[in-house]
Amino acid sequence: MGYHHLALACADIRAIHDFYEGVMGFELVKVEIGPVPEGGWAKHFFYRMQDDNTFIAFWEMHGVPGSEDFETNLSKAAGLPDQMNHIAFDVADMDELRRRRQRWLDAGLQVLEVDHNWCYSIYTKDPNDNLVEFCTTTGDFSAADRTAALAALDATEPAFTPPPAAFEVHAPPGAAQKS
C-alpha cells in the first residue's frame, strides 16, 4: 500500500507550481476550492507524480486564521535540522536519478548527492524551503537487516551504521561550488 497524496501548505503557489511542474516534472491535474471550517477559504492543488493514485498537493490559503505568517519549512517549524523532515520521491534506477540531478542543476539548483550504501539519493530545496529527495534502492534487505532494525527500537546505545559511501555537492552551472 502506498499513499494517495501528501498535502502541504504553501506561501507562494506560483513558485510551488513552477518548481513542482516545471522542475520536478509533476503535472497539475486538479484543484479543489472551498471554505475552510475555521474561516477563510483555500485552493487545494494536486500534482500527479506517476499515476492517478499518487499526488503531492499544496494548499493556498485566503483569510484562513494563522495563515498570515507561517513557517513552510517542516523541520524549521518543528525546531529540527532540515534533514529530519523531508520529502523523498522514488526513481526507478540510477539513470533516472542522473537525469533528475541534471534537471535540477539546469534549473540553477544546488544538489547534494549521497550513496547511503543501500540506496542512492539526490537532494535540493523546494520553494517552501523543504528538503526534497529523489532516491533509488540499490541494495537488498536481509534477515540481519531486519534483526538490527528491530533491536534498534529499544537500543539506548546503538551501534552506528557505516557512514555514506559517497557524498558530493553539485553546484549549478555558473555558480561557485559550496562545501
Contacts in CASP RR format, 6 or more apart in sequence:
PFRMAT RR
TARGET T0000
AUTHOR 0000-0000-0000
METHOD contacts of the structure
MODEL  1
MGYHHLALACADIRAIHDFYEGVMGFELVKVEIGPVPEGGWAKHFFYRMQ
DDNTFIAFWEMHGVPGSEDFETNLSKAAGLPDQMNHIAFDVADMDELRRR
RQRWLDAGLQVLEVDHNWCYSIYTKDPNDNLVEFCTTTGDFSAADRTAAL
AALDATEPAFTPPPAAFEVHAPPGAAQKS
2 54 0 8 1.000
3 54 0 8 1.000
4 53 0 8 1.000
4 54 0 8 1.000
4 55 0 8 1.000
5 46 0 8 1.000
5 54 0 8 1.000
5 55 0 8 1.000
5 56 0 8 1.000
5 57 0 8 1.000
6 55 0 8 1.000
6 56 0 8 1.000
6 57 0 8 1.000
6 87 0 8 1.000
7 44 0 8 1.000
7 57 0 8 1.000
7 58 0 8 1.000
7 59 0 8 1.000
8 56 0 8 1.000
8 57 0 8 1.000
8 58 0 8 1.000
8 59 0 8 1.000
8 72 0 8 1.000
8 74 0 8 1.000
8 128 0 8 1.000
8 130 0 8 1.000
9 58 0 8 1.000
9 59 0 8 1.000
9 61 0 8 1.000
9 67 0 8 1.000
9 70 0 8 1.000
9 72 0 8 1.000
10 16 0 8 1.000
10 58 0 8 1.000
10 59 0 8 1.000
10 60 0 8 1.000
10 72 0 8 1.000
10 127 0 8 1.000
10 128 0 8 1.000
11 70 0 8 1.000
11 72 0 8 1.000
11 128 0 8 1.000
12 127 0 8 1.000
13 43 0 8 1.000
13 45 0 8 1.000
13 58 0 8 1.000
13 60 0 8 1.000
15 127 0 8 1.000
16 45 0 8 1.000
16 58 0 8 1.000
16 126 0 8 1.000
16 127 0 8 1.000
16 128 0 8 1.000
17 28 0 8 1.000
17 45 0 8 1.000
18 127 0 8 1.000
19 126 0 8 1.000
19 127 0 8 1.000
20 26 0 8 1.000
20 28 0 8 1.000
20 47 0 8 1.000
20 56 0 8 1.000
20 58 0 8 1.000
20 126 0 8 1.000
21 27 0 8 1.000
21 28 0 8 1.000
21 47 0 8 1.000
22 107 0 8 1.000
23 103 0 8 1.000
23 104 0 8 1.000
23 107 0 8 1.000
23 109 0 8 1.000
24 47 0 8 1.000
24 89 0 8 1.000
24 132 0 8 1.000
26 47 0 8 1.000
26 48 0 8 1.000
26 49 0 8 1.000
26 56 0 8 1.000
27 47 0 8 1.000
27 48 0 8 1.000
28 45 0 8 1.000
28 46 0 8 1.000
28 47 0 8 1.000
28 48 0 8 1.000
29 46 0 8 1.000
29 47 0 8 1.000
29 48 0 8 1.000
29 52 0 8 1.000
29 55 0 8 1.000
30 45 0 8 1.000
30 46 0 8 1.000
31 43 0 8 1.000
31 44 0 8 1.000
31 45 0 8 1.000
31 46 0 8 1.000
32 43 0 8 1.000
32 44 0 8 1.000
32 46 0 8 1.000
33 41 0 8 1.000
33 42 0 8 1.000
33 43 0 8 1.000
33 44 0 8 1.000
34 41 0 8 1.000
34 42 0 8 1.000
34 43 0 8 1.000
35 41 0 8 1.000
36 42 0 8 1.000
36 61 0 8 1.000
36 64 0 8 1.000
38 64 0 8 1.000
38 65 0 8 1.000
39 63 0 8 1.000
39 64 0 8 1.000
39 65 0 8 1.000
40 61 0 8 1.000
40 62 0 8 1.000
40 63 0 8 1.000
40 64 0 8 1.000
40 65 0 8 1.000
41 61 0 8 1.000
41 62 0 8 1.000
41 63 0 8 1.000
41 64 0 8 1.000
42 59 0 8 1.000
42 60 0 8 1.000
42 61 0 8 1.000
42 62 0 8 1.000
42 64 0 8 1.000
43 59 0 8 1.000
43 60 0 8 1.000
43 62 0 8 1.000
44 57 0 8 1.000
44 58 0 8 1.000
44 59 0 8 1.000
45 57 0 8 1.000
45 58 0 8 1.000
45 59 0 8 1.000
45 60 0 8 1.000
46 55 0 8 1.000
46 56 0 8 1.000
46 57 0 8 1.000
47 55 0 8 1.000
47 56 0 8 1.000
47 57 0 8 1.000
47 58 0 8 1.000
48 54 0 8 1.000
48 55 0 8 1.000
49 55 0 8 1.000
49 56 0 8 1.000
49 89 0 8 1.000
56 87 0 8 1.000
61 67 0 8 1.000
70 77 0 8 1.000
71 77 0 8 1.000
72 128 0 8 1.000
72 129 0 8 1.000
72 130 0 8 1.000
73 82 0 8 1.000
73 128 0 8 1.000
73 129 0 8 1.000
73 130 0 8 1.000
74 85 0 8 1.000
74 86 0 8 1.000
74 130 0 8 1.000
75 81 0 8 1.000
75 82 0 8 1.000
75 83 0 8 1.000
75 84 0 8 1.000
75 85 0 8 1.000
75 86 0 8 1.000
75 130 0 8 1.000
75 131 0 8 1.000
76 82 0 8 1.000
76 129 0 8 1.000
78 84 0 8 1.000
78 85 0 8 1.000
82 131 0 8 1.000
83 131 0 8 1.000
85 130 0 8 1.000
85 131 0 8 1.000
86 123 0 8 1.000
86 130 0 8 1.000
86 131 0 8 1.000
86 132 0 8 1.000
86 133 0 8 1.000
87 126 0 8 1.000
87 130 0 8 1.000
87 131 0 8 1.000
87 132 0 8 1.000
87 133 0 8 1.000
88 121 0 8 1.000
88 132 0 8 1.000
88 133 0 8 1.000
88 134 0 8 1.000
88 135 0 8 1.000
89 132 0 8 1.000
89 133 0 8 1.000
89 134 0 8 1.000
89 135 0 8 1.000
90 134 0 8 1.000
90 135 0 8 1.000
90 136 0 8 1.000
91 97 0 8 1.000
91 100 0 8 1.000
91 134 0 8 1.000
91 135 0 8 1.000
91 136 0 8 1.000
92 136 0 8 1.000
93 136 0 8 1.000
94 120 0 8 1.000
94 136 0 8 1.000
94 138 0 8 1.000
96 134 0 8 1.000
96 136 0 8 1.000
97 120 0 8 1.000
97 122 0 8 1.000
97 134 0 8 1.000
97 135 0 8 1.000
97 136 0 8 1.000
100 122 0 8 1.000
100 134 0 8 1.000
101 111 0 8 1.000
101 113 0 8 1.000
101 122 0 8 1.000
101 134 0 8 1.000
101 170 0 8 1.000
104 111 0 8 1.000
104 122 0 8 1.000
104 124 0 8 1.000
104 172 0 8 1.000
105 111 0 8 1.000
105 170 0 8 1.000
105 171 0 8 1.000
105 172 0 8 1.000
105 173 0 8 1.000
106 172 0 8 1.000
106 173 0 8 1.000
107 172 0 8 1.000
108 172 0 8 1.000
108 173 0 8 1.000
108 175 0 8 1.000
109 124 0 8 1.000
109 125 0 8 1.000
109 172 0 8 1.000
110 124 0 8 1.000
110 169 0 8 1.000
110 170 0 8 1.000
110 171 0 8 1.000
110 172 0 8 1.000
110 175 0 8 1.000
110 178 0 8 1.000
111 122 0 8 1.000
111 123 0 8 1.000
111 124 0 8 1.000
111 169 0 8 1.000
111 170 0 8 1.000
111 172 0 8 1.000
112 122 0 8 1.000
112 123 0 8 1.000
112 124 0 8 1.000
112 167 0 8 1.000
112 168 0 8 1.000
112 169 0 8 1.000
112 170 0 8 1.000
113 120 0 8 1.000
113 121 0 8 1.000
113 122 0 8 1.000
113 123 0 8 1.000
113 166 0 8 1.000
113 167 0 8 1.000
113 168 0 8 1.000
113 169 0 8 1.000
113 170 0 8 1.000
114 120 0 8 1.000
114 121 0 8 1.000
114 122 0 8 1.000
114 123 0 8 1.000
114 164 0 8 1.000
114 166 0 8 1.000
114 167 0 8 1.000
114 168 0 8 1.000
115 138 0 8 1.000
115 164 0 8 1.000
115 165 0 8 1.000
115 166 0 8 1.000
115 167 0 8 1.000
116 164 0 8 1.000
116 165 0 8 1.000
117 161 0 8 1.000
117 162 0 8 1.000
117 164 0 8 1.000
117 165 0 8 1.000
118 137 0 8 1.000
118 138 0 8 1.000
118 139 0 8 1.000
118 141 0 8 1.000
119 135 0 8 1.000
119 136 0 8 1.000
119 137 0 8 1.000
119 138 0 8 1.000
119 139 0 8 1.000
120 135 0 8 1.000
120 136 0 8 1.000
120 138 0 8 1.000
121 133 0 8 1.000
121 134 0 8 1.000
121 135 0 8 1.000
122 133 0 8 1.000
122 134 0 8 1.000
122 135 0 8 1.000
123 131 0 8 1.000
123 132 0 8 1.000
123 133 0 8 1.000
124 131 0 8 1.000
124 132 0 8 1.000
125 131 0 8 1.000
125 132 0 8 1.000
126 132 0 8 1.000
151 158 0 8 1.000
152 158 0 8 1.000
169 177 0 8 1.000
169 178 0 8 1.000
169 179 0 8 1.000
171 177 0 8 1.000
171 178 0 8 1.000
END
